[in-house]
Every structure is written in C-alpha cells, then in structure tokens.
Amino acid sequence: MSSSRSLGQASSPGVQRHLSAAEARAQAQQIAFGPVLFQACWVMRKVGMLEAIGRSGAEGLTLEGIAERSKASRYAVKVLTDIAATAGVLWRREGRFGLTKTGHMLAFDDMTGVNMNFVGDVCYRGMEHLGEALSEGRPAGLVEFGAWPTIYEGLRHLPEPAKGSWFAFDHFYSDRSFPEALPHVFASRPRTILDVGGNTGKWALTCLRHDPDVRVVAVDLPGQLRELERAVAAAGFADRLTTVSADMLDAASALPSGADVIWMSQFLDCFAEEEIVAILRKAAAAMTPETRLFVLETFIDRQRFDAAALCLAATSLYFTVMANGNSRMYRAEDFVPLVERAGLRVAEQIDDVGLGHTLLRCAKG
C-alpha cells in the first residue's frame, strides 16, 4: 500500500498544555454555555449583525450603529455584543465594536457558515435526544422532522431550511474533492464507472463531463435515483447513464458486474462496521482482478488540523442522533481492516484530497 504518510495519527486533538485550575474551569464554562454561545453567534450571522460590524473595518461600530444596520433593538444588540465580546468574537474599544479574527471567520468564512447552518438547521434540536440514540442504537433525534427509520428515506421531504442546509453541507466538501480525485480515477481510462450511492448525481456529472466516452451506472435508493436522473438528463447526458435501484442493507441485493471502476464517495460512513464489510463484499463479488474500487472518505486520524478532526468527530454524532443511529466518521486505522475483512486490499492511499478527504484505491485481495 502506498500512502503520502503512515496510518498513524495526523494530530492529537484534545491534548492540552498544562492548565491552571482557573484556566481549566474557564474552558469548562465555555462548554457548559456552548449551546447559548452558538445560538447567539448564529443569530448574529443570520440577521447580518456580524457582517455589518465586519464591514466597518478597524473603526468599528457603536451600539446604535449596529442596531441601525441590523434592524435589531438596542436590547438585542446589547445582549448579543456582550456575549460575543466576552467570547472573543468581537473586540470592544471606547464604546465601539469590531470583529476579531474569530468573528471574521464566523461572518465571512464559507466553511464556517455551512457548518453552522448544518448544526443549527439539521442537528440542533435533535441533539437533545443523544442519550436516547446512544442507548437504543437508533436516530432518536430524527423525530424532530419525521417518522422515517433513517434520514435517507426522508431526505427529500425535510422541511426548509433543514433540507437546503443538509445538501449544502454534503456538497461543500465533496465538490472540492472531486476535481482532485478525477486524475486518479481516470488514470486507467475506464469505460464504465459504477457509482454506488449516487446521491444527487454530482459525481456522475463530474465523470460524464470529464470524458465523453465514459458511461456511468448509478446505484441508490429509488428517491435519490429520481433526482439523479433529472440532474443528468438536464445536463444532456441521459444516454450515458444507467440507474439501478438497490438497498445495500438488503442481504439479497447485489452490485452489477462489468464496471472498470467502482466508486463510493462519502457513502460507507453512512453504515455500521458490519454493514460496511457486507457492502464491500458485494463490491468484491462484482470485481475482476482488473477492477479498481475507489473509496473517498474523511478519516479523523488523517487530518492535518485539529479543528478538522474535531468537526469530523462532531459529525459522527449527527449520524448517531439524526441519520441512522449506528454509523460514524471513521478513523483510517479502524476502516482499513474492514476493507481487508471483505477480501480486498488497499493498494494506494492518497491523503489531503480536497478538504481533508482520503482516497483509497482498493483491489481484490
């Protein structure tokens, strides 16, 4: 197996320098009041308060100026700037407020905005059911949106803004990894790509646009396939697309054979370990010695930055509470043995694809 680095930890999130009791207590209070701070910053972003303060530059704004530009009451501005300033989101000098570097990220950084909307619109209310979800092994928080067994059955029926925030979160990361993955996938000049978990068709369209001779066979649940078919048809590539409706959790389901490449992007993290092994065995059954299986995932222990590892660990709890109750964002050290149990081997591992993805090229063992 080749890799840009070893399978050891890329970083050690949570490792602290020596803290005094006062410093440790201060950090503990940030966690204790974390939900309050999140809501305050999220509201300030949504009503344009952070942006207005940011546009004022080094001069900053007075309370009156903030209220005028955000159409908020003086009371609202007062309580929000108090918590934002004490949390290091705003600076305060001589009665004027401006954005710190952290505040600038909250106001203008696309990734931060996508993550905040995902947490606020999709996860926040459901997180109250975390203990229930962990003890019962089901997405107990999904009841906030509907009675589906998993979020995937209800994805097309989610209310706004939850639906939009879910897809924005999903696409933000995959859209930045697909262009970097293309050269690896097309290095062997595949004529047919089997896209397992086709979702909205982003990867299928990426491939169809990249190579005018390639065909894509997309496998997913019926609801997802309808959206995928519409997207591909609208782009004018319907003649090079085939769809196969299948539930990968159904023991009787199988993957069609004959593809040069099998592709699974941000798909296997939607399943528990034993389910991943079962799905990969279905892939192995559809492969020849020449077939290349590519798995694109974000692994907690393959991140260059502690903040990225924290985001992934937090996303695991979305799977616990909202998605299905038993999957997670995996560590590579836990995931690679699952590939091997399925009768496959990791022939190549490419890290730092897009925003922290790892691309595994797998072959029959």
C-alpha positions as CSV (number, residue, x, y, z in Angstrom):
1,M,0.0,0.0,0.0
2,S,1.4,3.4,-0.9
3,S,0.5,6.5,1.1
4,S,1.5,10.1,1.5
5,R,2.0,9.3,5.2
6,S,1.6,6.5,7.6
7,L,-1.7,5.4,9.1
8,G,-0.7,6.9,12.5
9,Q,-2.5,9.9,13.9
10,A,-2.0,13.1,12.0
11,S,-2.6,15.1,15.1
12,S,-3.6,14.8,18.7
13,P,-6.8,16.8,19.2
14,G,-7.7,17.4,22.8
15,V,-4.0,17.3,24.1
16,Q,-3.6,20.4,26.3
17,R,-0.7,22.2,27.6
18,H,-0.5,22.4,31.4
19,L,-3.5,24.4,32.6
20,S,-4.1,26.1,35.9
21,A,-7.3,25.2,37.7
22,A,-8.7,28.7,36.8
23,E,-7.9,28.1,33.1
24,A,-9.4,24.6,33.1
25,R,-12.5,26.0,34.8
26,A,-12.8,28.7,32.2
27,Q,-12.7,26.2,29.4
28,A,-15.3,24.1,31.2
29,Q,-17.6,27.1,31.3
30,Q,-17.2,27.6,27.5
31,I,-18.5,24.0,27.1
32,A,-21.3,24.5,29.7
33,F,-22.6,27.6,27.9
34,G,-21.6,26.4,24.4
35,P,-25.2,26.0,23.1
36,V,-26.0,29.5,24.2
37,L,-22.9,31.0,22.5
38,F,-23.7,29.0,19.4
39,Q,-27.2,30.4,19.1
40,A,-26.0,33.9,19.8
41,C,-23.4,33.8,17.1
42,W,-25.7,32.0,14.6
43,V,-28.4,34.7,15.1
44,M,-25.8,37.5,14.7
45,R,-24.8,35.9,11.4
46,K,-28.3,35.3,10.1
47,V,-29.5,38.9,10.8
48,G,-26.4,40.4,9.2
49,M,-25.1,41.8,12.5
50,L,-21.6,40.2,12.2
51,E,-21.3,41.3,8.6
52,A,-22.3,44.9,9.4
53,I,-19.7,45.0,12.1
54,G,-17.1,43.5,9.8
55,R,-17.8,46.0,7.1
56,S,-17.0,48.8,9.5
57,G,-13.3,47.7,9.5
58,A,-10.9,49.0,12.1
59,E,-13.2,51.8,13.1
60,G,-15.9,49.5,14.4
61,L,-19.5,50.4,15.1
62,T,-21.3,51.8,18.1
63,L,-24.3,50.1,19.6
64,E,-26.5,52.5,17.8
65,G,-24.7,51.8,14.5
66,I,-25.1,48.1,14.9
67,A,-28.8,48.4,15.7
68,E,-29.4,50.6,12.7
69,R,-27.6,48.3,10.2
70,S,-29.1,45.0,11.6
71,K,-32.6,46.3,12.2
72,A,-32.3,44.9,15.8
73,S,-33.4,46.5,19.0
74,R,-30.9,48.1,21.3
75,Y,-31.7,45.4,23.9
76,A,-30.9,42.7,21.3
77,V,-27.7,44.4,20.3
78,K,-26.7,44.8,23.9
79,V,-27.1,41.2,25.0
80,L,-25.6,39.8,21.8
81,T,-22.5,42.0,21.8
82,D,-21.9,41.3,25.5
83,I,-21.6,37.6,24.9
84,A,-19.8,37.9,21.6
85,A,-17.2,40.3,23.2
86,T,-16.6,38.1,26.2
87,A,-16.2,35.0,24.0
88,G,-13.6,36.7,21.8
89,V,-15.8,37.1,18.7
90,L,-15.8,40.9,19.0
91,W,-13.3,43.5,20.3
92,R,-14.6,46.5,22.2
93,R,-12.8,49.8,22.4
94,E,-14.2,53.2,23.6
95,G,-17.8,52.1,23.1
96,R,-17.2,50.7,19.6
97,F,-17.2,47.1,18.4
98,G,-15.3,45.3,15.7
99,L,-14.7,41.7,14.6
100,T,-11.8,39.7,15.9
101,K,-10.2,37.1,13.6
102,T,-12.6,34.5,15.0
103,G,-15.5,36.9,14.4
104,H,-14.4,37.4,10.8
105,M,-14.5,33.7,10.2
106,L,-18.0,33.5,11.7
107,A,-19.1,36.3,9.5
108,F,-17.5,35.6,6.2
109,D,-15.9,32.1,6.0
110,D,-17.9,29.8,3.8
111,M,-17.0,26.6,5.6
112,T,-17.9,28.0,8.9
113,G,-21.3,29.2,7.5
114,V,-22.0,25.8,6.0
115,N,-21.1,24.0,9.3
116,M,-23.1,26.4,11.4
117,N,-26.3,26.1,9.3
118,F,-25.9,22.3,9.3
119,V,-25.7,22.2,13.0
120,G,-28.4,24.8,13.6
121,D,-30.9,23.7,11.0
122,V,-30.4,19.9,10.9
123,C,-28.8,18.8,14.2
124,Y,-29.5,21.3,17.0
125,R,-33.0,20.2,18.2
126,G,-32.3,16.5,17.6
127,M,-29.2,16.6,19.8
128,E,-31.4,16.7,22.8
129,H,-32.1,13.0,22.1
130,L,-28.4,12.0,22.1
131,G,-28.6,9.8,25.2
132,E,-31.7,8.1,23.9
133,A,-30.0,7.5,20.5
134,L,-26.9,6.0,22.1
135,S,-28.7,3.7,24.4
136,E,-31.2,2.5,21.8
137,G,-29.0,2.5,18.7
138,R,-31.4,4.5,16.5
139,P,-31.6,8.1,15.3
140,A,-33.9,9.3,18.1
141,G,-33.5,12.9,17.1
142,L,-35.0,12.4,13.7
143,V,-38.4,12.6,15.3
144,E,-38.0,16.3,15.1
145,F,-38.5,16.1,11.4
146,G,-40.5,12.9,10.7
147,A,-41.1,9.2,11.5
148,W,-38.6,7.7,9.0
149,P,-36.3,4.9,10.2
150,T,-33.3,6.8,8.8
151,I,-32.8,10.3,7.4
152,Y,-32.1,8.9,4.0
153,E,-35.8,7.8,3.4
154,G,-36.9,11.3,4.4
155,L,-34.2,13.4,2.9
156,R,-36.4,14.7,0.0
157,H,-39.1,15.5,2.5
158,L,-37.1,17.5,5.0
159,P,-38.5,21.0,5.6
160,E,-36.6,24.1,4.7
161,P,-34.2,25.3,5.8
162,A,-33.0,21.9,7.0
163,K,-33.1,20.4,3.6
164,G,-31.0,23.1,2.0
165,S,-28.5,23.1,4.8
166,W,-28.1,19.3,4.6
167,F,-27.3,19.4,0.9
168,A,-25.1,22.4,1.2
169,F,-23.1,20.6,3.9
170,D,-22.9,17.4,1.8
171,H,-21.8,19.2,-1.4
172,F,-19.4,21.7,0.2
173,Y,-16.9,19.1,0.9
174,S,-17.4,16.6,-2.0
175,D,-17.4,19.4,-4.6
176,R,-13.9,20.4,-3.6
177,S,-12.5,16.8,-3.6
178,F,-14.0,15.5,-6.9
179,P,-11.7,17.5,-9.2
180,E,-8.6,16.2,-7.4
181,A,-9.9,12.7,-7.5
182,L,-10.6,12.6,-11.2
183,P,-7.0,12.1,-12.4
184,H,-6.6,9.0,-10.1
185,V,-9.9,7.5,-11.2
186,F,-9.4,8.1,-14.9
187,A,-5.7,7.0,-14.9
188,S,-6.7,3.6,-16.2
189,R,-9.1,5.1,-18.8
190,P,-12.3,3.4,-17.5
191,R,-15.2,3.0,-19.9
192,T,-17.8,2.2,-17.3
193,I,-18.0,3.6,-13.7
194,L,-20.3,2.1,-11.1
195,D,-21.3,4.9,-8.8
196,V,-22.6,3.3,-5.6
197,G,-24.6,5.8,-3.6
198,G,-25.1,8.2,-6.5
199,N,-27.0,10.7,-4.3
200,T,-27.8,13.9,-6.3
201,G,-25.6,13.0,-9.3
202,K,-22.7,15.3,-8.6
203,W,-20.0,12.6,-9.2
204,A,-21.8,11.1,-12.1
205,L,-22.0,14.5,-13.8
206,T,-18.3,15.2,-13.0
207,C,-17.4,12.0,-14.8
208,L,-19.7,12.4,-17.7
209,R,-18.4,15.9,-18.3
210,H,-14.8,14.8,-17.9
211,D,-14.8,12.0,-20.5
212,P,-17.3,12.0,-23.5
213,D,-16.8,8.2,-23.8
214,V,-17.4,7.1,-20.3
215,R,-20.7,5.5,-19.1
216,V,-22.0,5.7,-15.5
217,V,-24.1,3.1,-13.7
218,A,-25.6,4.7,-10.6
219,V,-26.9,2.6,-7.7
220,D,-29.0,4.1,-4.9
221,L,-32.5,4.1,-3.3
222,P,-35.4,5.0,-5.7
223,G,-35.9,8.5,-4.3
224,Q,-32.3,9.5,-4.8
225,L,-32.2,8.0,-8.3
226,R,-35.1,10.1,-9.5
227,E,-33.2,13.3,-8.5
228,L,-30.0,11.9,-10.1
229,E,-31.8,11.1,-13.3
230,R,-33.3,14.5,-13.5
231,A,-30.0,16.2,-13.0
232,V,-28.2,14.1,-15.6
233,A,-31.0,14.5,-18.1
234,A,-31.0,18.3,-17.6
235,A,-27.3,18.3,-18.4
236,G,-27.8,16.3,-21.6
237,F,-26.1,13.1,-20.6
238,A,-29.1,10.8,-20.1
239,D,-27.9,8.5,-23.0
240,R,-24.7,7.6,-21.0
241,L,-26.4,6.9,-17.7
242,T,-28.0,3.7,-16.3
243,T,-29.6,3.5,-12.9
244,V,-30.1,0.5,-10.6
245,S,-32.4,0.7,-7.6
246,A,-31.0,-1.2,-4.7
247,D,-30.9,-1.1,-0.9
248,M,-27.4,-2.0,0.1
249,L,-28.6,-3.2,3.5
250,D,-30.8,-5.8,1.9
251,A,-29.0,-9.1,2.1
252,A,-30.4,-10.1,-1.2
253,S,-29.1,-7.1,-3.1
254,A,-26.1,-7.3,-5.4
255,L,-24.0,-4.9,-7.4
256,P,-23.9,-5.2,-11.2
257,S,-20.7,-6.6,-12.6
258,G,-18.7,-5.4,-15.6
259,A,-17.6,-1.9,-14.4
260,D,-14.0,-0.9,-14.8
261,V,-14.2,1.3,-11.7
262,I,-16.4,1.1,-8.7
263,W,-16.8,4.4,-6.9
264,M,-18.0,5.1,-3.3
265,S,-17.8,8.7,-2.1
266,Q,-18.9,9.6,1.4
267,F,-21.1,6.6,1.3
268,L,-19.6,3.9,3.6
269,D,-19.5,6.3,6.6
270,C,-23.4,6.0,6.5
271,F,-23.1,2.4,7.7
272,A,-22.0,0.5,10.8
273,E,-18.9,-1.6,10.6
274,E,-20.5,-5.0,9.8
275,E,-22.7,-3.3,7.2
276,I,-19.6,-1.8,5.6
277,V,-18.0,-5.2,5.4
278,A,-21.1,-6.7,3.8
279,I,-21.3,-3.9,1.2
280,L,-17.6,-4.2,0.3
281,R,-18.1,-7.9,-0.1
282,K,-20.8,-7.2,-2.6
283,A,-18.3,-4.9,-4.4
284,A,-15.7,-7.6,-4.3
285,A,-18.2,-10.1,-5.9
286,A,-18.7,-7.7,-8.8
287,M,-15.0,-7.1,-9.4
288,T,-12.4,-8.8,-11.6
289,P,-8.7,-8.6,-10.8
290,E,-8.6,-5.6,-13.1
291,T,-11.4,-3.6,-11.5
292,R,-10.4,-0.7,-9.4
293,L,-12.5,0.3,-6.4
294,F,-12.2,3.8,-5.1
295,V,-13.4,4.9,-1.7
296,L,-13.4,8.6,-0.8
297,E,-13.8,9.3,2.9
298,T,-12.8,11.8,5.6
299,F,-10.9,10.0,8.3
300,I,-10.5,11.6,11.7
301,D,-6.9,10.4,12.0
302,R,-5.8,11.6,8.6
303,Q,-6.5,15.3,9.1
304,R,-3.7,17.9,9.1
305,F,-5.5,20.3,11.5
306,D,-7.0,19.6,14.9
307,A,-10.1,21.7,14.0
308,A,-10.9,19.3,11.1
309,A,-10.6,16.3,13.3
310,L,-13.0,17.9,15.8
311,C,-15.5,18.7,13.1
312,L,-15.5,15.0,12.0
313,A,-15.8,13.7,15.5
314,A,-18.8,16.0,15.9
315,T,-20.3,14.9,12.6
316,S,-20.2,11.3,14.0
317,L,-22.9,12.4,16.5
318,Y,-25.1,13.6,13.6
319,F,-25.1,10.0,12.4
320,T,-25.9,8.8,15.9
321,V,-28.8,11.2,16.5
322,M,-30.2,12.2,13.1
323,A,-29.0,9.8,10.4
324,N,-29.2,6.2,11.4
325,G,-28.1,5.6,14.9
326,N,-25.1,3.3,14.2
327,S,-22.6,4.8,11.8
328,R,-19.9,7.5,12.2
329,M,-17.0,9.2,10.7
330,Y,-14.3,6.6,10.9
331,R,-10.6,6.6,11.7
332,A,-8.4,5.1,9.0
333,E,-6.9,2.7,11.5
334,D,-10.4,1.3,12.1
335,F,-11.6,1.5,8.5
336,V,-8.7,-0.3,6.6
337,P,-9.2,-3.6,8.5
338,L,-12.9,-3.6,7.3
339,V,-11.6,-3.4,3.7
340,E,-9.4,-6.4,4.4
341,R,-12.2,-8.4,6.0
342,A,-14.2,-8.0,2.8
343,G,-11.4,-9.8,0.9
344,L,-9.9,-6.6,-0.6
345,R,-6.7,-4.7,0.0
346,V,-5.8,-1.1,-0.1
347,A,-3.4,-0.7,-3.0
348,E,-3.0,3.0,-2.6
349,Q,-3.9,5.7,-0.1
350,I,-3.9,9.4,-1.2
351,D,-4.4,11.9,1.6
352,D,-5.3,15.6,1.6
353,V,-7.7,15.3,-1.3
354,G,-9.9,18.5,-1.4
355,L,-10.8,19.5,2.2
356,G,-9.3,16.6,4.2
357,H,-10.5,13.6,2.2
358,T,-8.6,10.4,1.7
359,L,-8.9,8.4,-1.5
360,L,-8.4,4.7,-1.1
361,R,-7.7,2.6,-4.2
362,C,-8.7,-1.0,-3.4
363,A,-8.2,-4.2,-5.3
364,K,-9.2,-7.8,-4.9
365,G,-7.0,-9.4,-2.2
